[in-house]
Amino acid sequence: MILIKASRNIMSGYKIKFNGLDRIYSCYKGELDQAARDVWRTGNVLMGRKKVDSELGMFEDLVANYVGREHAIGVQSCTDALYFALRSHGIGPGKTVICPALSFLSTATAIKRTGAHMKFVDVGVDAQISDIKGIKADALVYVNLYGNLADYDRLKQYCRKNKILLVEDAAQSLGAVYKKSHSGSLGDISVLSFSPTKNLPALGSGGMILTDDKEIEEKCLALRYHGVNGADIDYGYNSVISESQAAQLNVLMMDFNTLQDRRQQVREQYSQHLKRLLNVKIIDTQSNTTGSNHKFVILCKDRDNLKEFLNKKGIETQIHYNTILPHTKYFNNKESFPNAEKISKECLSLPIYPHLRKNEIKYVCDMIGEFCGF
């Protein structure tokens, strides 16, 4: 038998990568490695059947306390979290859910998975969910896109008046604050993501449901592990964060405010450099909020050429998102959503992470300025 050893030292080819998870790992390597090894030594690597004294239980408590919720349920992904959140409130066939036209695919597919009818609505120029008046629905899922916050008070007032379940998709907004309330505490129920690109990244995958309702917590716990706790559900799943990943997330959660402060500094440096350019517009959060700085998104009418130019200069960028949800093959909705369509054609996400260096930020901005002829 011939064994071929693949090289683990794969370079991206970029001077500046879009995702800085490697730098976070380098910074916390000793603590992250130790946390995982400590779990592996115990042999107790999955503890998702019930609330127990475990790394996952500790992580749930840390996040619940941070955002100001009574209960937190860690699951395998934010997609599962959103699906479980809706199912725990009886959303399924025969129900209608409002969904913004601009978001990551998983927002809409999680709703589709329930069997409910989906009503797409446009977003505003700030990429947050816009006009919802006059729509009859059973639930509204709103997304704090790019880590910026939607007008929560307006959504809450409308949903309470019309007896609509309000679900906060906070996958991108952990660390953001609406007035004095943390994202994750807004709405009747909230969901989070800990995918490797997020502000609090797992070295794998993870999501979370946040609620103040004990009965809903019990249903979500049942949904995440086959209904073994006896809650009243038809069937459940196997959707658990491993103990080693939870232990590593605990390490990063302990230093989360420091990571957030660094993200804010990166954003301020970008804004300072780019404010001189007339060809680009920065998508920002509302004046009465503090965003999580999950993404730094600019709008440029010549977006595709700018992206190609930056790529040639060694700068990795991404587009979030170049096809709006209703127009994907999964939904094939031909309606027009003007603001969402415009943003999808002009948006470009620049690298933003805690350990991005000042000279790298300046280089990115200088190259954008060169493209714009500044």
Secondary structure, DSSP 4 states (H G I P E B T S, - for coil): -------S----S-SB-S--HHHHHHHHHHHHHHHHHHHHHHT-----SS--SSHHHHHHHHHHHHHT-SEEEEES-HHHHHHHHHHHTT--TT-EEEEESSS-HHHHHHHHHHT-EEEEE-B-TTSSB---TT---SEEEEE-GGG----HHHHHHHHHHTT-EEEEE-TT-TT-EETTEETTSSSSEEEEE--TTSSS--SS--EEEEES-HHHHHHHHHHHBTTTT--S-S---B----HHHHHHHHHHHHTHHHHHHHHHHHHHHHHHHHTT-SS-EE----TTEE---S-EEEE-TTHHHHHHHHHHTTB--B-S-SS-GGGSTTT------HHHHHHHHHEEEEP--TT--HHHHHHHHHHHHHHHT-
